[in-house]
């Protein structure tokens, strides 16, 4: 068994695609019609055949309150691995990305938390 697709709820798929590709550096993998929305996935350029991240429409009534509570409590929806959190934070800040938690040494890991502009907080993490 392996993880093939995971998802993040987004309030606007086009805006999410721009953020996840232009800012975070992912590559669009699939963009297929799916009713009123799209089956829209991105992948890491380091592993284009690896796990896909589905930019899933946040249309279900439970999603909005769920996302709002996570953001209000400062809880990231998911986490992405990077080689150097400090360098990635600086790169992303240069692109206008806003952080709710600066790069922070947490012992065995360094983390930072960014706002994906689509309803989520996302954690960046690197093991030391």
Protein Blocks (a to p, Z undefined) as FASTA:
>chain_A
ZZfbdcdddfbfklmmmmmmmmnopacfbdcdehjbccdddddfklmmlccdddddfkbf
klmmmmmmmmmnopafbdcddfblmlmmmmmmmnopacfbdcddehjaccddddehnopa
cdddddZZ
